[in-house]
Amino acid sequence: MDYVSTRDKSRKVSAAYAIANGIAPDGGLYCPTAFPALTAEDWHAMANLDYKGRAARVLGKFLTDFSGEELAGYAAKAYADDKFGGGNTAPVVPLADGKHLLELWHGPTCAFKDMALQILPHLLTASLRKTGETRTACILVATSGDTGKAALDGFHDVEGTKIMVYYPVDGVSPMQKLQMVTQEGANVEVVAIRGNFDDAQSAVKRIFTDEQTRAQLDRDGMMLSSANSINWGRLAPQIAYYISAYCDMVGSGAVKMGEKINICVPTGNFGNILAAYIAKRMGLPVGKLICASNRNNVLTDFFKKGGSYDKNRDFYTTTSPSMDILISSNLERLLFFASDYDDKLVAGLMDKLAKEGSYQVAAEVFAKIDADFDAGCCDDAQAAETIRALWENERYLCDPHTAVAVRVYEDYRARTGDKTPTVIASTASPFKFCRSVIEAMGGTLEKDDVTQLDMLTGLTGVPAPAPLAALAGKAPRFDRVVDKADILSTVSLLKDL
Ligand SMILES: *Cc1c(COP(=O)(O)O)cnc(C)c1O
């Protein structure tokens, strides 16, 4: 399988090269040049495999320069039972009215990012080896909260790597911040940025494309790589859990083999829902992919307004901070796929986005996108209502991001009458967002510290995940805050890690 940049498909690279480098030199994102098909044999085999086995099988279709044994070994380590919900890695929980919640937060940092970031360090270090890279890989991460901690947990003390995480100073939940600033490990650094997630993401992209910075790092024996979903190594592992969910639903009798499902995903950077799209292109029987946004509804507008993307709008801080994004990076990959790999078209649109903050997709390309996707958004009050209703009616406790998806799915079902069984990605443990969840249930909170966990347990009887409870008493290690304009200066910190 070859990989090419969304902005220049003339140069083909291997999966290992794409993963080691993270982003293409032209600023584009690496994409596979074909969608490998899921065969009858695959389905048959996966029916009897656990999550580790299914993940290795799906990854093997894309990462053809890795052996089956290598991938099986990484999956066994990444999704080890003691790290991932005692073997219940990505369970599907059936609820009323066609809802099937795919819980992706049983990993060590309690958000779906673990599904990819526990295996990425294995993929990345192997990719460095395979490409003959001898420099230290410096992973730069822009985070709206969950990626940062999941990447820190995955990469801390991994030989041959250093990791630096940038988060918006007022843009993450207290629990997310506590998780990051208490991170242990000798090769980690955490920096708060005055700005929002888009500022952090743009700044990191700026570091990646700054020739002088790259040259200096090279002289110091370092290279840059990425653990954001711009890296193919982040995206590929996410495809597996949609396929695994379908296997489980067939196994439980929720659907018959071949019967269609819908998939609804709370969306920020468009990585998670793009993974579902890729699964569909591989042959997973999917009707609609439903893109759910919070009040930052730039994607809802894109889908509803015929492919017109416009980030020139107010940015809101919401109770679902991991979706507070106006530049959804992975939409670039969707445009590449939907336009049949038209790199010139994508390069043109991304240039317009950079210069004007907006672009319009051609009608024939948008028609293809429109056939696969539906979209909707809701505000914080509606998400809170959904958290309360889901608890009161079904005794299911969900976090604010998942609540956005549940709400958008309910709206979709009422609007269209489509009763297709629907997988809703449940992306974080409610205990990561205690304040919002407690307030949604009518409680009040005085302190933003780990005592929130006990309060939510007191209200619901649901125990807090062990990794969050373990934060009690941990001392913060990082308190650096920088202006977004000064971000390039932080690169020098890497040398001393
Ligand atoms: C990252 C994240 C999202 C958004 O996922 P994207 O892949 O960026 O679209 C949604 N919910 C939670 C809890 C997240 O951490």
The ligand as an SDF file (V2000), in Angstrom:
LIG
                    3D

 15 15  0  0  0  0  0  0  0  0999 V2000
  -10.9540   14.3110   20.4670 C   0  0  0  0  0  0  0  0  0  0  0  0
  -12.3320   14.1320   20.9880 C   0  0  0  0  0  0  0  0  0  0  0  0
  -13.4490   14.2930   20.1540 C   0  0  0  0  0  0  0  0  0  0  0  0
  -13.3260   14.7290   18.7170 C   0  0  0  0  0  0  0  0  0  0  0  0
  -12.7000   13.7600   17.9070 O   0  0  0  0  0  0  0  0  0  0  0  0
  -12.0910   14.1770   16.4760 P   0  0  0  0  0  0  0  0  0  0  0  0
  -11.3970   12.9600   15.9980 O   0  0  0  0  0  0  0  0  0  0  0  0
  -11.1450   15.3040   16.7580 O   0  0  0  0  0  0  0  0  0  0  0  0
  -13.2200   14.6000   15.6280 O   0  0  0  0  0  0  0  0  0  0  0  0
  -14.6940   14.0430   20.6890 C   0  0  0  0  0  0  0  0  0  0  0  0
  -14.8530   13.6880   21.9840 N   0  0  0  0  0  0  0  0  0  0  0  0
  -13.8050   13.5280   22.8150 C   0  0  0  0  0  0  0  0  0  0  0  0
  -14.0470   13.1580   24.2330 C   0  0  0  0  0  0  0  0  0  0  0  0
  -12.5070   13.7420   22.3550 C   0  0  0  0  0  0  0  0  0  0  0  0
  -11.4670   13.5930   23.1860 O   0  0  0  0  0  0  0  0  0  0  0  0
  1  2  1  0
  2  3  1  0
  2 14  2  0
  3  4  1  0
  3 10  2  0
  4  5  1  0
  5  6  1  0
  6  7  2  0
  6  8  1  0
  6  9  1  0
 10 11  1  0
 11 12  2  0
 12 13  1  0
 12 14  1  0
 14 15  1  0
M  END
$$$$
